[in-house]
Amino acid sequence: MRSAIGYVNQEPVFFNISLRDNMKIVNENVSDDEILRILFKCDLERWYRTLKNGLDTELGTQGSKLSGGQKQRLALSRIFLKKDLKLLILDEATAALDYNTEKLIYQTIFDFQKVLKFTCIIVAHRLKSIKRSDHI
């Protein structure tokens, strides 16, 4: 059952291992191409292009080399690599993002939801974060 549930909170967990290994935590069989496709879809392309070591870049203890917004976008990217995702729980998962990035991320979530057919539960303080929800 655990493999079918994705959870992203306001302070996602990252380890002092490579970006690749942090992404593979949810799916060890994912390819580098799949990781890059998801990163770019979640508006992390410009950030990724600044990394000297690409997917081999270490993220620091608890993701200390990432901003709050990068952590949240990266955590959402990682969840989309789960193959059996049936339930996604977002607990203030976009709180550190500006309005435009949050809008892009929610569009990405809804796009993935159409393809992967998962249920999404969103906990948010901002009404605009949930205005496209089926039920409030």
C-alpha positions in Angstrom: 0.0 0.0 0.0 2.9 2.4 0.8 4.0 2.3 -2.9 0.7 3.7 -3.9 0.8 6.8 -1.7 2.8 9.9 -2.3 3.3 12.5 0.4 4.9 16.0 0.0 5.0 18.4 2.9 6.3 21.9 3.4 9.7 20.6 4.5 10.5 17.6 2.3 13.3 15.2 3.2 16.5 14.9 1.2 19.7 13.1 1.9 23.3 14.1 1.4 23.6 11.9 -1.7 23.4 12.7 -5.4 20.4 14.2 -7.0 20.0 11.0 -9.0 20.0 8.9 -5.8 17.5 11.2 -4.1 15.2 10.8 -7.0 15.6 7.1 -7.2 14.4 6.7 -3.6 10.8 6.3 -4.9 11.7 4.2 -7.9 15.1 2.5 -8.2 14.5 1.5 -11.8 13.9 5.1 -13.2 16.3 6.2 -16.0 18.3 9.4 -16.1 16.1 10.5 -19.1 13.0 10.1 -17.0 14.4 12.0 -14.1 15.4 14.9 -16.4 12.0 14.9 -18.1 10.3 15.2 -14.7 12.7 17.9 -13.5 12.0 20.0 -16.6 8.3 19.5 -16.3 8.4 20.8 -12.7 10.2 24.0 -13.7 13.7 22.9 -12.6 15.5 23.1 -15.9 17.3 26.4 -15.3 18.4 25.2 -11.9 19.5 21.9 -13.2 21.6 23.5 -15.9 23.6 25.4 -13.2 24.7 22.1 -11.6 28.4 21.4 -12.4 27.9 17.6 -11.7 24.4 17.3 -13.1 22.6 14.3 -11.6 25.7 13.5 -9.6 25.4 16.7 -7.6 25.1 16.1 -3.9 22.2 18.0 -2.3 23.7 18.5 1.2 22.5 17.3 4.5 18.7 17.6 4.5 18.9 19.3 1.1 20.9 22.2 2.6 22.2 23.2 -0.9 18.6 23.8 -2.1 16.2 26.8 -1.5 12.8 26.2 -0.1 11.2 26.4 -3.5 13.7 24.1 -5.1 13.1 21.5 -2.3 9.3 21.6 -2.8 9.6 21.4 -6.6 12.1 18.6 -6.4 10.0 16.7 -3.9 7.0 16.9 -6.2 9.2 15.8 -9.1 10.3 12.8 -7.2 6.7 11.8 -6.4 5.8 11.7 -10.1 8.5 9.0 -10.6 6.4 6.6 -8.5 5.0 3.9 -10.8 2.0 2.9 -8.7 0.8 6.3 -7.5 -2.9 6.2 -6.5 -3.0 8.8 -3.7 -1.0 12.0 -3.5 -1.2 14.1 -0.3 0.1 17.6 -0.5 0.5 19.3 2.9 1.4 22.9 2.2 3.7 21.5 -0.5 3.8 24.8 -2.5 4.0 27.2 0.5 7.5 28.3 -0.4 6.7 29.0 -4.1 5.8 32.3 -5.7 2.4 32.6 -7.4 3.5 31.9 -10.9 5.6 28.8 -10.0 2.8 27.5 -7.8 0.4 27.9 -10.7 2.8 26.0 -13.0 3.3 23.2 -10.4 -0.5 22.7 -9.9 -0.9 22.6 -13.7 1.7 19.9 -13.8 0.0 18.0 -11.0 -3.3 18.1 -12.8 -1.6 17.0 -16.1 0.0 14.0 -14.3 -3.3 13.3 -12.6 -5.1 12.9 -15.9 -2.5 10.4 -17.1 -1.7 8.5 -13.9 -5.3 8.6 -12.5 -4.5 9.3 -8.9 -6.5 11.0 -6.2 -5.0 14.2 -4.8 -5.6 15.6 -1.3 -4.4 19.2 -0.8 -3.9 20.9 2.5 -3.3 24.6 2.0 -3.9 27.9 3.6 -4.2 29.9 0.3 -7.6 29.5 -1.4 -6.0 29.9 -4.8 -4.0 26.7 -4.2 -7.2 24.7 -4.2 -9.5 26.6 -6.4 -9.3 24.0 -9.2 -10.1 21.1 -6.9 -13.2 18.9 -7.5 -14.2 19.1 -3.9 -13.3 21.7 -1.2 
